[in-house]
Amino acid sequence: MRLISFLSISILILLTGCTPLASPAQPSTLTVEPAQTASPTPTLAPMPDYSSWPGVYFGVFQGGQDVEQQLGQKFAVQLYYHQWGSPFNAGAFSSNLENGWITESTWEYKATLTGVDDPYALQPLKAIVDGKKDDYIREFARDAGAFGHPLLLRWGHEMNGDWYIWSGTKNGGVVPDKYGDLLKPDGPELFVDAYHHIHDVFQEEKATNVLWVWCPNILMGDKLGEAWNEIGNYYPGDEYVDWLCMDGYNWGTSQSWSSWQTFDEVYAPTYARLQQINSNKPIIIGEFASSDKGGDKAAWVADAFQKISNAYPQIRAAVWFNTNKETDWRMNSSEAVFDVFKTELARPGWVETWPGFEK
């Protein structure tokens, strides 16, 4: 039986991004392997108050009502990629709302060269910090606020990688003396200030329905695991973040550089680091999936659902990257894989509808 007070608290938490005080439960028993990063491996924190939530919210990218019908289960979240410079797409958000899905909007700054004399052409973070994009940000914020329903806004995701123009690597990197604090690497410092700037404009425009998702890529070794690029250097602060996030994939043997990894090998080090950053905020896996090259994808998916349900209590939403891109990430890449999704999503603990998004 569901108590009214329980549901009220759950809805309040999800709509505001805030969490009430509660006594911590027993610590998780997950064993975390050392991460390939310069920071010390943290220990897992006790389960905080989000343990009172009704379960975990599942979402997809490129999976609509047809996939729901084939699965016999509903999704709670729909991942959407929004091109920087384009206006707020109220139609897409409203369509998702009508289908009972909250939108995880990934807002991507895909800047283009505007002229050889433009000092900001390849410096998107500096352009934001210096107010050069304020008119656009302010209009976007007003339209987002006018939408009037909760939405998850994931700006600047995977900033600790080197593949996006907004990454720390491409915006000063480890160099400390070209911007701001001379003791801090410019890349992370610029990212944090840009994040603050965008968030502050949204606050000024009263877009309080926006839930802010801060989403690094999973911890990486080699040069991307250097101390200056540690994900904590990119954290904007508790008052600027509603949801912690991580993106990560099991690439299997689909790439020349990749190998098969278990769910724990992909996510456990980053999960523990996020817990160290803040153990009282919910975590969403912003994008996750597995290749079928080099291992048993069906078994991997089953293990992923079991681990999220039982060993990663801070994860409260997970979004499957349901497309055939670098490799076949799809839920129906084989009948055996799709059968696992049907079985696992039917288990208790996977929540079909975001509070307030009931059809």
N, C-alpha and C positions, 0 to 999 in steps of 0.2 A: 504494500500500500504506500502511495506517495503522499507525504505530508505537505500541506499547503505552505508552511513556513520553509520547508526544504526547497520547493520549487521557486518560491519568491526570492530566496537568497541566490539560487542558481541563475535566475533570470537577471537579477541585479548585477551579479558578477559579470556576466557575459555582455550585457548592454553597456556597462560603464568601463569595463576593463579593470575595475578595482576589486580587491579581495578583502573580506572582513577578517577580523582576528579570530583565530581558532587555535586550539591546542594541537601540536604536531602529533602525528601517529608514529608508529614504529618505522625505523629506517628501511628503505628498500634493500633487498639482498643482492642486487646486481653487482657483479664484480667487474671493475673497469680496468682495462689494460692501459699501460702508459701511452699517452698521446705523443705524436711526433711534433713537439712544440717546445719552445724554450721555457715555457712556464711550468711549474710543478704540477703533477697530476693531482687534481682535487679529489676528495672523498665525497661520496654521495650524501646529500642532506636528507634529514627526515622529511616525510611527506607532509607538506603544509596544507592549508585550508582548502585548496582546490580539490582535495580528495572528497569533499562533500558534493562535487558536481555529479550530475547523473551519468557521466561516462565520457567517451571520446567521440569527437565529431569527425566524420570521414568525408573527404571531398575528392574531386577529380579535376583534371584539365582535359578537355575534349571528351566529355562523357555526359550526355544529356538524358532525357526521359527514356529514349530507346534503350540505353544501357541499363537504366534503373529497372525497366520492365523485364529485361533479360535476366537481371540479377534477382529480381523479386525484392529489392531493397532500395530505399531512397538515400540520396546523398544530402548532406547538410551544407557543404561548401562547394562552390564552383570557382576555380582559378581562372583569372582573366588577366591578360597582358595589355597594359595601356601605354600607348606611345606618348612620350613627353612631347609637348607642343600641341597635341590634340586636345580638344575640349573634353570636359567630363561627359562620359557617355551614359546619360541618365537612362536611355533606352535599354542598354545592356543590363544595368543594375536592376531596373524595374522588372525586366523579363526574368532575371534570376529570382527576384523576390516573389513573382507570381508562381514560379515553379517550386518555391519553398527553400531556395538556396541563398545563403549569405555569400557575397562576393569577396574573394581574396584578390584584391586588385594590385597587381605588380606594376608599378609605375616606373617605366624605363626611360632614362635620359639618353636617347640615341641621338646625340648632337651631330650635326654635320658642319663641315667647314663653310663659313660664311664669307670668307675673303682673307687674303693674305695679311691684311692689316688689322684683322680682328684679334686682339690679344686674348680673348676668351674662347676662341674657336675650339681649342683642345683642352680647355680648363673648365669643365662644367661645374665643378665644386666651387671654384673661385668666383665664377659668374653668379652662382646662387648666393654665396656669402656677401658679395658686393652689391646685391640687390638688382642685378641686371635682368632677372627673371621674375621680379615681383609682380608685375601686372598679370602675367600668366598664372602664377601660383595663387594669387589672390582670387582671380576669377574661378579657377578650379576649386579652390576651397569654398567659395560661396555656393557653387553649384553642388558640391558634395554635401554641404550643410543643408541645402534646400531639398536634397533627396530625402533626408529626414529619418532614415533607417540605418541601423548599424552596418558598417562595412569595414573590412580588414584592409588597411592600406600598407602595402609592403614596398616602400621606396628604398632604392639603393641596395638591393639584395646582392649577396655574394661579393660584398665590397672587399673582402680579404683575398679574392682571387686576382688574376691578372688579365681576365678576358673581357671586362666591361670598362667603358670609358670613365665611369665614376669610381673605379677601384682606387684604393690607396696607392697601388703600384703606379698607376698612370697619372696621379695627381700629386707628385712630389716624393712619394715613397718614403725612404728612410731619411732623406735630407732634412735637417732640422732648422735651417737658418734662412729660408725663403719666405716663411709665413709664421706669424703668431709667436708662440712660445719657442724660444731658441733651444730649449731642452727637449722638445717633443718632435717626433718625425712628422713631416708636413702632411703626408698622405692621410693617416688616421685623423690628425687634428683638423684638416680641412673637411673630411667627411662628417665628423661630429658637428662642426659649426654649420655646415650646410643642412644637416638633419635638424638641428636646433632652429635654424632660420625658417625652414619649411613648416615645421611644427608650430612655431610661434605665429606665423601668418594664419594658419588654420585656427588657432586659438583666437586670434583677433577677429576672425570672420565668424566665430561662434560655430564652427563645424565640429561640435562636440560628439556627434554620432560616429566619428572616425575612430577606429581602434588601431593603434599604431603598432606595426609588426617590424621588429628589428631582426634581420635575417642574414647572418653570415653563412658562408659555405662551411661544410665540415672541416675540422682541423686537417692541415696538410703538412707534409714534410718538405724536404729540400729547401729551396730559397723562400717558398711561400710560408714555411714554418718558422722563419726567423723571428726573433723577439719583437722587432718593431712592428711586425705584421700580425702579432697575436690579437685575437678577436676582442679581447677586453679593451684594447686601445681604441676600438671603434664604437664602444658602447656609449650612447648619448646620455645615459643617466636614467634612473628609475622613473623620474617624473615625465620623461619623454617616451616611455615605452609601455605598452599595454601587454603585448605578447612577445616573448622571446621566440626565436625561430632558428631552424637549421635546414639547409638543403644538402642532400647527399644521395648518391646512387651506388648500387652494386653494378659496376660496369662489366663484371665477369671478364671473359677474354675477348670481348668485342673490339677492344682497341689494342694497339701494339704495346702500350704502356700499362695496361690494366690486368688485373687478376681477380679471380672469384673471391668475394668477401662475404662473410656472414653479416646479419643485421647488426650484431654487437660490434663487429670490427668496423663497420661503416659509421655507426652513430654513438657508441658508448663514450668515447673520449670527449666528443663535443657536448653530449648531454651532460656529462659531469662538469665540464667547464661552464656551461650555462647555469647549472645549479650553483656553482661557486659565484657567478656574477649576481644572480638573484634567485633564491630558492622559493620565493613567494609569488612568482608570476608564472602563468601557464606557458607551455611550449607548444608551438605548432611546427610540424615538419612541413615546410612550405612546398617542397617538391620531393617526392621519393619514388623509386621504382627499381626494378631489377631487370637486367638482361637475361636472356635464356642461354647465352653462350658461356660454356665452361662449367655448368653446374645444373642443379635441379631447381628451376625457377618456382615451381609449384611448392616445393618444400620450403624455399626461401620465403615466399609470401606467407605461408602458414606460420612459420617461425616469427616473421615480422609482426603479425597480428597478435600472436601469443605474447611476444616480448612487450609490445606497446601496452597490452592489457594488464600484464602482471609484473613487469620489471622496471617500467619507466613511468612512474606515477605522475610526473610533472608534464608529460605529453598529454595534451587534451584535444588535439586536432591533428590530422594527418591527411595530406593531399597527394593523391597518386597522379603521376605524370603519364597520362593515358594516351600515348601517341607513339608512332613509329618514326623515330628521328635518327639519332646516331646509331641506335640499335632498336630492336622491337621492345619498347617499354610497355606495350599495351596489356590491359587486363585479360584480353582474350587472345593473346599470342598463341595459346594452345587451349584445347578444351579442358585439359587437366588443370591449368592455371586458373581458368575462369571458374571451374568448379570449386576451387579453394576459396576464391572471393565470395562465392555464393554461401559457402559453409561458414566462413569466418564472420562475414558481415551479419549473418543471422543470429550470432551469439549475443547474449546479454552484454551490455556495456558499450555497444556502438550505437550512438545516438543519431537518429535520422533527421531531426529537425532542430535548427537553431531557435532558441526562444524568441517568440514574436514573429517567426517566419512560417508558421503553420498555414497551409493552404486552406 
